[in-house]
Amino acid sequence: MAGDVLGGAAYWLAEHPAIVGFRWSPTHLWFSTWAFLLGFLASYVALCLALDAFLGAVLRRRRPLPLGPVPPAHALLMAAVSAAIFAGTLLSAAAEIRDTRWSWRGRSRTTPFRWLLCFPPGTRSSGRVFFWSYAYYLSRYLHAARGVVAVLQRRRGATARVFAHAASIAMAFLWLEFSQSFQVLAILASTLAHAVAFGFRFWVGAGLPAARAARGAPVALACQLALLGCNLACHVGVVWMHFGGVAGGCSGIGAWVFNTLLNGALLWVFLHCYGKRGVCDDDGKKDL
């Protein structure tokens, strides 16, 4: 019984024809063009900034607007989506390694671990792992709703959050557009951290048993630190492989440079948020 369940999950998450035959295409997929990306990002940032300015002018005191069950419901949805993408990416990466292991003997010094960090030059955005990369890209739009919630709740640092969400969408697009290396490990780390953090936020926000005792636990902070550490290690690995570890370099290195700049901006947002106690608290405590 358990074997049938696992086999069914593996089929739907890694062996379904739509997953195996996936190909990134600006003409056949939703939200896949530069025009849409730039238009959405401009509209999203402008809307959030205008909404924040309007609420600041109307509400003299920094009182959050009542959103009822919306934040916990969004956290539950994000936790479920992140868990599904994590499982799909993990199974798909294992399937890709299994199916192409025979060909690695002809590639100089290539191993599964190096493939996870450094796609060979000429890699196209097609197949299992890129299907889940596309799913991750779409989930960034859902995640961006968190920026609107932060504005409506009148949280300090809401503007920095909005720009962080916009940068996250742009990075996920670049991963697909340029077949950027190391994205498999980045997606695994990001979705695992989000599944834990958003699951905790739902637990606290819904007032489930023992939530009051765990209300002050710095879960979001711990997940952010772990994610930043993983990204840093991956970036160091890509640099080493591109400039000497792998013959021919890594795929999407130009996008990787821009990705690094965006990660630097996200690091600034993180330091801005957590440099002062309670400024960007997401663990259920009130802002100070």
C-alpha positions in Angstrom: 0.0 0.0 0.0 2.7 2.4 1.0 4.7 1.5 -2.2 1.7 2.2 -4.3 1.3 5.6 -2.7 4.9 6.5 -3.2 4.9 5.2 -6.7 1.8 7.3 -7.5 3.4 10.4 -6.0 6.6 9.8 -8.0 4.5 9.6 -11.2 2.5 12.7 -10.6 5.5 14.7 -9.4 8.3 13.5 -11.7 7.1 11.1 -14.4 3.9 12.7 -15.8 4.3 13.4 -19.5 3.6 17.1 -18.9 6.5 17.3 -16.5 8.9 15.2 -18.6 8.1 17.1 -21.8 8.1 20.6 -20.3 9.8 23.3 -22.3 10.1 27.0 -21.3 8.4 29.1 -24.0 7.5 32.8 -24.1 4.6 32.0 -26.4 2.9 29.0 -24.8 3.2 29.6 -21.0 1.6 32.1 -18.7 3.7 35.1 -17.4 6.6 34.0 -19.6 7.4 37.2 -21.5 9.7 40.1 -20.6 6.8 42.6 -21.3 4.6 40.9 -18.7 7.3 40.6 -16.1 8.4 44.2 -16.3 4.8 45.5 -16.5 3.7 43.4 -13.5 6.7 44.5 -11.4 6.2 48.1 -12.2 2.5 47.9 -11.4 3.0 45.9 -8.2 5.6 48.3 -6.8 3.7 51.4 -7.8 0.4 50.0 -6.3 2.0 49.0 -3.0 3.8 52.3 -2.6 0.7 54.3 -3.5 -1.4 52.2 -1.0 1.2 52.7 1.7 1.2 56.4 1.1 -2.6 56.6 1.1 -2.9 54.7 4.4 -0.2 56.8 5.9 -2.1 59.9 5.0 -5.5 58.6 6.1 -4.5 56.8 9.3 -2.7 59.1 11.7 -1.7 56.2 13.9 0.0 53.1 12.6 -2.9 50.8 13.1 -3.2 47.6 11.0 -6.3 47.1 9.0 -8.3 44.1 10.1 -7.7 41.3 7.6 -9.4 38.4 9.5 -8.4 35.0 8.3 -6.6 36.2 5.2 -3.0 36.1 6.5 -3.3 32.6 8.1 -5.1 31.3 4.9 -2.4 32.7 2.7 0.3 31.2 5.0 -1.4 27.8 4.7 -1.6 28.0 1.0 2.0 29.1 0.7 3.2 26.2 3.0 1.3 23.7 0.9 2.5 25.0 -2.5 6.1 25.2 -1.2 6.0 21.6 0.1 4.6 20.4 -3.2 7.3 22.2 -5.2 10.0 20.9 -2.8 8.9 17.3 -3.3 8.5 17.7 -7.0 11.9 19.3 -7.4 13.6 16.6 -5.3 12.0 13.7 -7.1 12.6 15.3 -10.5 16.3 16.0 -9.8 16.7 12.4 -8.7 15.0 11.2 -11.8 17.2 13.4 -14.1 20.3 12.1 -12.3 19.1 8.5 -12.8 18.3 8.9 -16.5 21.4 10.7 -17.5 24.0 9.0 -15.3 25.2 6.9 -18.4 26.2 10.0 -20.3 28.3 11.6 -17.5 31.1 9.2 -18.1 31.9 11.1 -21.3 31.8 14.5 -19.6 35.1 15.5 -18.1 34.9 15.6 -14.3 31.1 15.8 -14.1 29.2 14.4 -11.2 25.6 14.6 -10.0 26.6 17.1 -7.3 28.4 19.3 -9.8 25.4 19.1 -12.1 23.2 20.5 -9.3 25.5 23.5 -9.0 26.7 23.9 -12.6 24.5 23.1 -15.6 26.7 22.4 -18.7 26.8 25.2 -21.3 24.0 25.0 -23.8 21.5 23.6 -21.3 18.0 24.4 -22.3 15.1 25.1 -19.9 13.2 21.9 -20.6 12.4 18.7 -18.7 11.5 17.8 -15.1 13.5 20.3 -13.0 12.6 23.2 -15.2 8.9 22.3 -14.9 9.2 22.8 -11.1 11.3 25.9 -11.7 8.4 27.3 -13.6 6.0 26.2 -10.8 8.3 28.0 -8.4 8.3 31.1 -10.6 4.5 31.2 -10.6 4.5 30.7 -6.8 6.5 34.0 -6.5 3.4 35.9 -7.6 1.4 34.2 -4.9 4.2 35.0 -2.4 4.1 38.7 -3.5 0.7 39.0 -1.9 2.6 39.0 1.4 3.9 42.4 0.5 0.4 43.8 0.1 -0.6 42.2 3.4 2.4 43.9 5.0 1.3 47.3 3.7 -2.3 46.8 4.8 -1.1 45.7 8.3 1.0 48.8 8.4 4.1 46.9 9.3 7.4 48.8 9.5 9.7 47.9 6.7 6.7 47.1 4.3 8.4 49.0 1.5 11.5 46.9 1.8 9.4 43.8 1.7 7.7 44.9 -1.5 11.0 45.4 -3.3 12.2 42.0 -2.0 9.2 40.2 -3.4 9.7 42.0 -6.8 13.4 40.9 -6.8 12.4 37.3 -6.0 10.0 37.2 -9.0 12.7 38.7 -11.3 15.3 36.1 -10.1 12.9 33.1 -10.7 12.2 34.5 -14.3 16.0 34.7 -15.0 16.5 31.1 -13.9 14.2 29.9 -16.6 15.0 32.4 -19.3 18.8 31.7 -19.2 18.9 28.1 -17.8 20.8 29.5 -14.8 23.0 27.1 -12.8 22.4 26.2 -9.2 18.7 26.9 -9.3 17.8 23.3 -8.3 19.5 23.6 -5.0 18.2 27.2 -4.5 14.6 26.0 -5.1 15.0 23.1 -2.7 16.4 25.4 0.0 13.9 28.1 -0.6 10.8 25.9 -0.7 11.8 23.9 2.4 12.4 27.2 4.3 9.1 28.6 3.1 7.2 25.4 4.0 8.5 25.5 7.5 8.1 29.3 8.0 4.6 29.6 6.5 3.5 26.5 8.3 4.5 28.1 11.5 2.8 31.3 10.6 -0.4 29.5 9.9 -0.1 27.6 13.2 0.3 30.8 15.2 -2.2 32.8 13.2 -4.9 30.2 13.4 -4.4 29.9 17.2 -3.8 26.1 17.1 -2.9 24.2 20.3 0.3 25.4 21.9 0.5 28.3 19.5 0.6 30.9 22.3 3.7 29.2 23.8 5.5 29.2 20.4 4.4 32.7 19.5 7.7 34.3 20.2 9.9 31.6 18.5 12.1 33.1 15.8 11.2 30.6 13.2 11.1 33.0 10.3 14.5 34.4 11.3 16.1 31.0 11.6 14.7 30.0 8.1 16.0 33.3 6.6 19.5 32.7 8.1 19.6 29.1 6.8 18.5 30.2 3.4 21.0 33.0 3.2 23.8 30.5 4.2 22.7 28.0 1.6 22.6 30.7 -1.1 26.1 31.9 -0.2 27.5 28.4 -0.3 25.9 27.8 -3.7 27.3 31.1 -5.1 30.8 30.2 -4.0 30.4 26.8 -5.6 29.3 28.3 -8.9 32.2 30.7 -9.0 34.7 27.9 -8.3 33.2 25.6 -11.0 32.8 28.2 -13.6 36.4 29.5 -13.3 38.2 26.2 -13.1 36.2 23.4 -11.7 34.3 22.5 -14.9 35.6 22.6 -18.4 33.5 25.1 -20.5 32.0 26.9 -17.5 28.5 27.0 -16.2 25.2 27.7 -18.0 23.6 31.1 -17.5 26.6 32.8 -15.8 25.5 36.2 -17.1 22.1 35.9 -15.4 23.9 34.6 -12.4 25.9 37.9 -12.0 22.6 39.8 -12.0 21.1 37.2 -9.7 24.0 37.9 -7.3 23.2 41.6 -7.3 19.6 40.9 -6.5 20.7 38.6 -3.7 22.8 41.4 -2.4 19.7 43.6 -2.4 17.7 40.9 -0.6 20.5 40.7 2.0 20.2 44.4 2.5 16.4 44.0 3.1 17.1 41.2 5.6 19.5 43.4 7.5 17.2 46.3 7.4 14.3 44.2 8.6 16.1 42.4 11.4 18.7 44.9 12.3 16.2 46.5 14.7 14.2 44.3 16.9 10.6 43.7 15.7 10.8 45.8 12.6 10.0 42.9 10.2 8.8 40.3 12.5 6.8 37.5 10.8 6.5 35.1 13.7 3.2 36.3 15.0 4.4 39.0 17.4 3.3 42.5 17.1 5.6 45.1 15.7 7.4 47.3 18.3 
